[in-house]
Amino acid sequence: MYAVIFGKNPRLSEAEFHAFIRRFNLRVRVIETSRNWMVFESSKKVEHLFRRLGGSLKLVRITGEGETAIKELEYARFFTVSLYGREDWKLWRRLGSGIKRAFKAEGPSKFFKPARVYAMPSELILKGFPEVRDFVFLFREDGSFLVGETVRITDPFELKKLDVERPVQRPMLSIPPRLARIMVNLTEVPQGNFLDPFCGIGTIVQEFVLQGLNAYGSDSSPKAIHGARENLKWLKKEFRTKRSARFEVCDARKLKKCFRVKFDAIVTEPYLGEPLKHNPSKGEAVGMANRLDRFYFSVFDSFSDVIKRKGVVVFVFPAYRLRGGEIYRKDRKWLEKLGFEVLGRYTDFEERHRLVRDIHVLKYKS
């Protein structure tokens, strides 16, 4: 039995995990869920594939329930403790001390206790992994809890490297590598031809290559395509991948002029409008969305020329945090008229953001 610990956007992380299960045909039986974690039964195959998730933090192997389950933990000379669903410093120390007592018969052990850290960040675990084990307690609302050990971690150092160490960067414009990985999983397509028609310097295409997909990227800017090619050279050297990608300078509204292949999936974040200097009113948000939709309509019309029937599109539309704090998300009925069925919608943003990513998962039916 396992548990997955979701990242900072739990709803998106959970959606990605369910898509990931279907994408890799994993046999999973969900047992229980909380806001920040999910407990499930699966084969060990999930451990091998866990590194392909972008929105989850840890994979935990569950050993039991309640304090008696501490005795089932495998001895470790060095360990730390992570609590989820409870922030209680005294409880945190008590559980750690209980593990030390359980280990006493097998040998000495050291309990690492960073001040006021209830759940150990992946960065700290990886620096000591596997010498330092992370023992996990998952608390339910009624106070009962499950006990387990972290067995896999999404590598934040790899994601950071993909972002800030590549030779060509656009810090304010590029999609985060974490989100690129999530969006690829949301397609549920395990193999095939993948296109990013607004590839910029190639963040999403890099993820295609890392996952062994047939990777294609295009952009209307020759400068961006040059940067994408330079970043791909770096990726192949740093990550020792033999896969490559085809890049084209191409208007996303005229894709059939650039590509003769048909795509199994299109994954992209397009131009989302000018940077916002203030939180808009609803009227301003509606106006901006309508103006951009004239462009997006032509883009999706172009998608229909190059995507396979039942192909999947994961597309970021803009949504807006209004002056009152609420979020305006436009419904786009014209997508159905072009043959695209909306399968899911998920937001991704931080509290300080005025522009909100409204991620759509769509299937082409026509």
C-alpha positions in Angstrom: 0.0 0.0 0.0 1.3 3.5 -0.9 0.5 7.1 -0.4 1.2 10.0 -2.7 1.9 13.5 -1.2 0.5 16.2 -3.4 2.3 19.5 -4.1 1.3 23.1 -3.6 -1.7 22.8 -6.0 -3.4 19.7 -4.6 -6.3 19.7 -7.0 -4.1 19.9 -10.1 -1.7 17.3 -8.5 -4.5 14.9 -7.9 -5.8 15.3 -11.5 -2.3 14.7 -12.8 -2.0 11.6 -10.7 -5.2 10.1 -12.0 -4.2 10.9 -15.6 -0.7 9.4 -14.9 -2.4 6.1 -13.7 -4.3 5.9 -17.0 -1.4 7.0 -19.1 0.8 4.2 -18.0 -1.9 1.7 -17.5 -1.2 1.2 -13.7 -3.5 -1.0 -11.7 -4.4 1.3 -8.8 -7.1 1.0 -6.2 -7.7 4.2 -4.3 -8.4 3.6 -0.6 -8.8 7.1 0.9 -8.0 10.7 0.0 -7.3 13.9 1.9 -6.6 17.4 0.7 -2.9 16.8 0.5 -2.5 13.0 0.0 -4.0 9.9 -1.4 -3.7 6.3 -0.2 -3.9 3.5 -2.7 -2.9 0.0 -3.6 -0.6 -0.7 -6.6 2.2 -2.8 -7.9 5.9 -1.7 -7.5 5.7 -0.3 -11.0 4.5 2.9 -9.5 7.9 3.4 -7.8 9.7 3.1 -11.1 7.5 5.6 -12.9 7.0 8.1 -10.0 9.9 10.3 -11.3 7.7 11.2 -14.3 5.2 13.1 -12.1 5.5 16.9 -11.8 2.9 17.8 -9.3 3.5 15.3 -6.5 6.2 15.5 -3.9 6.7 12.1 -2.4 5.7 8.4 -2.7 5.3 6.8 0.7 5.1 3.1 1.4 2.5 2.5 4.1 3.5 0.1 6.9 0.5 0.4 9.2 -1.9 2.5 11.2 -1.5 4.1 14.7 1.5 4.2 17.0 1.8 0.4 17.1 2.8 0.6 13.4 6.1 2.4 14.5 7.4 -1.0 15.5 7.0 -2.1 11.8 9.4 0.5 10.5 12.7 -0.8 9.3 15.7 0.3 11.4 17.6 3.4 10.2 20.7 4.9 11.8 19.6 8.4 10.7 16.0 9.5 10.2 13.6 12.4 10.2 9.8 12.7 10.6 7.2 14.3 8.3 3.6 15.0 9.5 0.8 15.7 7.1 -2.6 16.9 8.3 -1.3 18.1 11.7 1.1 20.8 12.8 2.0 20.1 16.4 5.6 20.5 17.5 5.2 18.4 20.7 3.6 15.6 18.8 6.3 15.7 16.1 9.0 15.3 18.8 7.0 12.6 20.6 6.6 10.5 17.5 10.3 10.9 16.7 11.3 9.8 20.2 9.0 6.8 19.8 10.8 5.7 16.7 14.2 6.0 18.6 12.9 3.8 21.3 11.6 1.2 18.9 15.0 1.2 17.2 17.0 1.0 20.4 17.2 -2.8 20.5 18.8 -2.9 17.0 21.3 0.0 17.4 21.7 3.7 18.0 19.8 6.1 15.8 19.8 9.9 15.3 16.6 11.9 14.9 17.1 15.1 12.8 14.8 17.8 14.0 15.0 21.1 12.0 13.2 23.8 13.9 9.5 24.2 13.1 9.6 21.9 10.0 6.6 19.5 10.3 7.1 17.9 6.8 10.6 17.5 5.5 11.2 19.2 2.1 12.3 17.1 -0.7 15.6 19.1 -1.0 16.6 18.2 2.5 15.7 14.5 2.1 17.6 14.2 -1.2 20.8 15.6 0.4 20.8 12.7 2.8 19.0 10.1 0.8 19.1 7.1 1.2 21.2 7.3 4.4 18.6 9.5 6.1 15.1 7.9 6.0 12.0 10.0 6.1 9.2 8.4 8.2 5.8 9.8 7.4 2.6 10.2 9.5 -0.6 10.9 7.6 -3.3 12.3 9.9 -7.0 12.0 9.3 -9.6 14.6 10.6 -10.6 12.2 13.5 -7.0 12.2 14.8 -6.1 8.7 13.6 -3.1 8.3 11.4 -1.2 6.1 8.9 2.5 5.4 9.2 5.0 4.9 6.3 8.3 5.6 4.8 9.2 7.8 1.8 10.5 5.6 -1.0 10.6 8.0 -4.0 10.8 11.8 -4.3 10.2 14.2 -7.2 13.7 15.7 -7.7 13.4 19.5 -7.3 17.1 19.9 -8.2 16.4 18.3 -11.7 13.5 20.6 -12.3 15.6 23.6 -11.2 18.4 22.6 -13.5 16.0 22.3 -16.4 14.8 25.9 -15.6 17.9 28.0 -14.7 20.9 26.1 -16.0 20.0 25.9 -19.7 21.9 28.4 -21.9 18.9 30.4 -23.2 16.3 31.6 -20.7 13.2 33.8 -20.6 12.4 34.0 -16.8 9.1 36.0 -17.1 7.8 34.2 -20.1 8.7 30.5 -19.9 6.4 27.9 -18.4 7.9 26.2 -15.3 9.3 22.7 -16.0 7.2 21.3 -13.2 4.0 22.5 -15.0 5.3 21.2 -18.4 5.6 17.7 -16.9 2.1 17.9 -15.4 0.6 19.0 -18.7 2.2 16.1 -20.6 0.8 13.7 -18.1 -2.7 15.3 -18.4 -2.8 14.1 -22.0 -2.9 10.5 -20.8 -1.1 9.6 -24.1 1.8 7.3 -23.4 3.6 7.5 -26.8 3.3 9.2 -30.2 3.8 12.5 -31.9 3.7 15.5 -29.5 3.6 19.2 -30.6 4.1 22.5 -28.8 3.0 25.2 -31.3 4.0 28.0 -29.0 7.3 26.4 -27.9 9.3 29.6 -27.2 12.7 28.4 -25.9 11.5 24.8 -25.7 10.5 24.0 -22.1 7.6 21.7 -23.0 9.5 20.2 -25.9 12.3 19.4 -23.5 9.8 17.4 -21.5 8.7 15.5 -24.6 12.3 14.6 -25.3 13.0 13.5 -21.7 10.0 11.2 -21.8 11.0 9.6 -25.1 8.2 11.0 -27.2 8.3 12.1 -30.8 8.9 15.8 -30.1 7.9 18.7 -32.3 8.0 22.4 -31.6 7.1 25.6 -33.5 7.0 29.3 -32.8 6.5 32.4 -34.9 9.7 33.9 -33.6 13.0 32.8 -35.3 14.9 34.0 -32.2 12.8 31.8 -29.9 13.4 28.8 -32.2 17.1 29.4 -32.2 17.0 29.4 -28.4 15.0 26.2 -28.3 17.6 24.5 -30.5 20.4 25.7 -28.3 18.6 24.4 -25.2 18.0 21.1 -26.8 21.7 20.7 -27.5 22.3 21.4 -23.8 19.6 18.9 -22.7 21.0 16.1 -24.8 24.5 16.6 -23.4 23.4 17.1 -19.7 20.8 14.4 -19.6 22.4 12.0 -22.0 19.3 11.6 -24.1 19.5 10.2 -27.6 16.1 11.6 -28.5 15.9 14.9 -30.5 13.1 17.2 -31.7 12.1 19.0 -34.9 11.6 22.7 -34.6 10.0 25.0 -37.2 9.4 28.7 -37.4 5.6 28.7 -37.9 2.5 30.6 -37.3 0.3 28.5 -35.0 -2.7 29.5 -37.2 -1.1 27.9 -40.2 0.3 24.6 -38.9 -0.6 22.4 -41.9 1.9 24.5 -44.0 4.7 23.4 -41.6 3.9 19.9 -40.6 2.7 16.9 -42.6 2.5 14.5 -39.6 -0.6 14.1 -37.5 -0.2 14.6 -33.8 -1.5 12.4 -31.0 -1.2 15.3 -28.5 -0.7 19.1 -28.5 0.6 20.6 -25.3 1.1 24.3 -25.1 0.9 27.7 -23.3 0.2 30.4 -25.9 0.5 34.1 -25.8 -1.7 35.1 -22.8 -1.8 38.9 -23.3 0.1 41.9 -22.0 1.3 41.8 -18.4 -1.3 43.2 -16.1 -0.4 46.3 -14.0 -3.4 45.9 -11.8 -6.2 43.5 -11.0 -8.9 44.1 -13.6 -12.6 44.7 -13.2 -14.9 42.0 -14.6 -15.6 44.2 -17.6 -11.9 44.6 -18.3 -11.3 40.8 -17.9 -14.2 40.0 -20.3 -12.8 42.4 -22.8 -9.3 41.0 -22.7 -10.6 37.4 -22.9 -12.8 38.2 -25.9 -10.0 39.9 -27.8 -7.6 37.0 -27.3 -10.3 34.5 -28.2 -10.3 35.8 -31.8 -6.7 34.7 -32.0 -7.3 31.4 -30.1 -10.2 30.5 -32.4 -7.9 30.6 -35.4 -5.3 28.5 -33.5 -7.8 25.8 -32.7 -9.1 25.8 -36.2 -5.4 25.2 -37.3 -5.2 22.4 -34.6 -8.0 20.5 -36.4 -5.8 20.3 -39.5 -2.9 18.5 -37.8 -4.3 16.5 -34.8 -5.5 12.9 -35.1 -9.1 12.0 -34.4 -9.5 11.5 -30.6 -6.2 13.4 -30.2 -5.7 15.4 -27.0 -4.9 19.1 -26.5 -3.7 20.5 -23.2 -4.0 24.3 -23.5 -3.5 27.2 -21.2 -6.1 29.9 -21.5 -5.9 33.1 -19.5 -8.1 33.7 -16.5 -8.0 36.8 -14.3 -8.0 37.6 -10.6 -10.4 40.5 -10.3 -10.2 43.5 -7.9 -12.5 41.8 -5.4 -10.3 38.7 -5.3 -12.6 36.4 -7.3 -11.4 34.7 -10.5 -12.9 35.2 -13.9 -12.8 32.1 -16.1 -14.4 32.3 -19.5 -16.5 29.5 -20.9 -15.6 29.0 -24.6 -18.6 27.3 -26.4 -16.8 27.8 -29.7 -14.5 25.0 -28.8 -17.3 22.5 -29.2 -18.2 24.0 -32.6 -14.6 23.3 -33.8 -14.9 19.7 -32.6 -13.1 19.9 -29.3 -14.6 18.5 -26.1 -13.5 19.8 -22.8 -12.6 16.9 -20.5 -11.2 18.9 -17.6 -10.2 22.4 -16.4 -7.7 23.3 -13.7 -6.3 26.6 -12.5 -2.6 27.1 -11.5 -1.5 30.3 -9.8 -0.1 31.9 -6.7 -1.9 34.4 -4.5 0.1 37.3 -5.9 -0.7 36.5 -9.5 -3.2 38.7 -11.4 -3.1 36.4 -14.4 -4.3 32.9 -13.7 -3.5 29.8 -15.9 -6.8 28.1 -16.8 -5.5 24.7 -18.0 -7.9 22.9 -20.4 -7.7 19.3 -21.3 -9.6 18.7 -24.6 -10.3 15.8 -27.0 -10.7 16.3 -30.7 -13.8 14.4 -31.8 -14.3 15.4 -35.5 
